[in-house]
Amino acid sequence: MIRPVGGSRRGRGLAQWFRELPPTTRAYVVCCTAMTLLCGLELVSPYSVVLVRPALTQLQLWRLLTNLLWLGPLNLGTLLHFVLLITYSSKMEVWMASTAPVPDRAASQFPYFMAVSMALLNGAGLLLSQPLMSRAVVPMLLFVYCRTRPREIMNFLFGMQIRALHFPWVLLVFHMLLGAPVLCDFIGCTVGHMYVYSTFLKGKHWFDCPAWFCDAHAKVSVQVAAIWNRLAAMVG
């Protein structure tokens, strides 16, 4: 019997790549993928997951989370957004763990940063009537990445090279020229700036992971790891 060796290798390579993603990025990517597919296949109504004030007054609190998970309709733009999300979320999670102010809380630093940032994004979304704040997550991560590496050279459009310090704003202007809505981009950059300003310019500790969050994250991580192990055993 001839076995599909190439396909098997590709499958193992994809599984290995997925396992090597940082844990918070991996969990967020799985949730975003599931929510985007459910909405794209019309198994879930997109209106039931977006952020709207009247629904929150009816205690539909899941929208505070789901609007950060649905990436939008199934198209090329959403796919590009998905790739950028994986890239910069992975990089920022590794970087924040390596530079955490309290080494014992390194694994919880990025999850806490994401939790605080997403709360700020939801607040801005409600204030400015923006129903889908998942579109602000990548600009937020990209802004922090670029401001912590201001001299790094970024490639953009046919090999154009731009310093990381200016890259988020160049990307925002590019979206404006394409006629795309940029309010979510601007909100994401603003939240990213709040992190950079408070942490590096003012020396504040607003985004430092507290002990109670670290303890809660450790307990949840054990349970999630057990689920991943069961799924891996079932698949392979």
ZIBELUR-V922328 format. One line per field, one symbol per residue. phi: phi as a letter, one per 30 degrees, with the letter a starting at -180 (. if undefined). A space follows every 10 residues. Layout:
phi=???
This chain:
phi=.dcddddddd dddddddddd deeddddddd dddddddddd didbdeddcd cbdedddcid ddddcddccd dkddbddddd eddddddddd ddddddddcd dcedcedcdd ededdddddd dddddddchc dbcddcdded ddddedddbd cdcccahiid cbdeecdedd ddddddddid dcdddddddd dddddddddc ccidbdcddd dddddddddd dddddddedd dddddc
